[in-house]
Amino acid sequence: MAKNFLQLPRQHGAYAILLIPLTAGLVEAANFTWGQVALTGAWISAYLSFYQLSLYWKTRSPRRQNYRAPLFAYLLSTALFSALTLWARGWGLLGWAAILAAPGIGALYCLKTHAERSVRSGAFTTFISCTMALVAAYPTPPAWLAADSAVFTCEILATFGYFFGSVLHVKALIRERGQRSARQRSLVWHLFSLLVISALYYFQLLSWIWILYAGIWLGRTALLLYVDRRRPRRLPARKIGITEMLCCLPLWVTLLF
């Protein structure tokens, strides 16, 4: 049996993107039901399955057998919670599954080809995680479109802007440190996010606080990239993580309240 059978993934940054959009959707629904409890279980189990599958595919035989039991357990948990969610919330939930199928397949393909750290993989997983806010808030895609959901949808769009920007930001500071293209990509995305959020504020779809957040995100990226270029050694990952946590917490509070 795998040594880390019950060990949680060490990708601490993933917990924020795993939970923040989901909890925002649960609060937006304002009607906490057993179906949402099952949905939460299915979502967390799916993430644990994805993580365990990454370990399984990255490990060479015969050590792979060490990961079969936990992988089976997490997949079984995902299937059970998914069935309970479908039973509690109805077959209309499959509409969300259809929307998430393409990015889900893309994320699995990146995992299978050992490109789980790539930008496209980050885009796939970030899109899925942020869409979970809508899945938690609205029972079906038609219900989402029919509801007065424009403001909440724009908030989730801005949340996607932050989390995908965080993927690019961290890559530019750690995995792709020193690469000019990585720095430019991160800065351009954050500037683009600021412009989009400003436009949504102009059309009264977002409050001014989101412009402040986008400005802070852009500022922290520009500052840390500048500091990193001036330092002979890489910025400690712990400090980068703390900075991202400080960016996450106000965003989370805004989404919840």
C-alpha positions, 0 to 999 in steps of 0.5 A: 500500500502506498505510503501516502494513502491518506496523505493530503497533496502537498500542493498547498496553492491548489487548496485555494482554487479548490475551495474558494470558487466552490464555497462562493457558489454554495453561499450564492445558492443561499439554500444549502442542501444535501445535494450540495454536501454530496457535490462538495464530496464529489469535487474534493474526491475528484481532486484527490483522484486527479492528484493520485492519478498524476502520481500513478502515471509519473511512477514507473513499474513496478512501483505503480502498484503502490498507488493502485489502492488509493487511486481506486479508493478515491475514484470509488469515492468520486463515483459514489458522491457523484451518484448521490449528487445526481440523485439529489439534484436531478439529471439536469446536472449533466448539463454542467458535466457536458460543459466541463467535459472538454477542459476535463479531457484536456487536463487529463491529456496534459496529465498523461503526457506529463505536461501537468505543469504547463500553462494549458494545463493550468488554464484547464484546471483553473477553468474547471475550478471556477466553473464549480462556483456556477455548478454549486449555485445553479442546478442546471446551465439553463437555470444559470442563464435564466437567473439574475446571475450577471454580477455573480458570473462576472465575479467568478470571471474576475476570480478566474483572472486572478487564479490563472494569473497566479499560475503565470505569476508563480511560473515566472518566478519559479519554474520558468525563472529568468525567461523573458517570455514568462515574465511578459506573459504574466504581466500582459495577463494581469494588465488584461485582467485589469482592463476587463475588470475595469470594463465590467465596473463601467457597465456596473457588473462589478464593484470598485473593489475588484478594480483595486484587487486587479491593481494589487495583483498587477502591482505584486507581479510587477514588483516581485518580478523586478525584485527577482531580476535584481536578486542573484538567487530565486525568491523563496517559494514560501514568501511567494506563497504567503503573498498569494495567500494575502491576495486570496483572502480578501477575494474570498471574503468579497465573494462570500459577503 
